[in-house]
Amino acid sequence: MQRGPVRLWDRVETAVRLWQAAGEPHQEGFGITVSAAGQRVWIGGEEGPGWDLPV
């Protein structure tokens, strides 16, 4: 069971699936973009697969 304002385990599972789908890249393949609009972690490039981080 998950509790709290964010379904954290669902987000972890989504992140793992994205990582696997991208070929399980080494940590050097990841990046993060931080702007006034929010924060986004990505794989391979800013336009690649990724996910938004809660602020």
TIDOMAR-605416 format. One line per 8 residues: for each residue z, y, x of C-alpha. Coordinates in nm, 3 decimals. Example, Ala and Ser with C-alpha at 12.3 -4.5 7.8 and 13.67 -1.06 7.14 Angstrom:
REM residues 2
0.780:-0.450:1.230  0.714:-0.106:1.367
END
This chain:
REM residues 55
0.000:0.000:0.000  -0.078:0.351:0.120  0.133:0.654:0.039  0.115:1.023:0.108  -0.143:1.295:0.057  -0.410:1.120:0.272  -0.522:0.756:0.258  -0.489:0.733:0.636
-0.568:0.363:0.676  -0.894:0.407:0.481  -0.993:0.678:0.728  -0.910:0.453:1.024  -1.125:0.174:0.880  -1.413:0.415:0.822  -1.388:0.542:1.181  -1.393:0.187:1.319
-1.700:0.098:1.110  -1.883:0.410:1.235  -1.794:0.324:1.595  -1.917:-0.034:1.551  -2.239:0.082:1.382  -2.303:0.314:1.678  -2.289:0.017:1.917  -1.920:0.054:2.014
-1.982:0.337:2.263  -1.741:0.413:2.547  -1.508:0.708:2.495  -1.750:0.927:2.694  -1.991:0.899:2.399  -1.756:1.093:2.171  -1.723:1.466:2.124  -1.548:1.714:1.901
-1.666:2.039:1.752  -1.409:2.297:1.643  -1.512:2.600:1.440  -1.378:2.830:1.174  -1.522:2.584:0.920  -1.317:2.291:1.052  -1.305:2.013:1.311  -1.553:1.729:1.345
-1.546:1.426:1.575  -1.887:1.276:1.647  -2.056:0.996:1.839  -2.357:1.064:2.058  -2.418:1.424:1.950  -2.306:1.686:1.702  -2.563:1.572:1.446  -2.479:1.204:1.499
-2.242:0.991:1.297  -1.892:1.126:1.276  -1.619:1.248:1.051  -1.428:1.561:0.964  -1.066:1.594:1.073  -0.801:1.732:0.840  -0.686:2.080:0.930
END
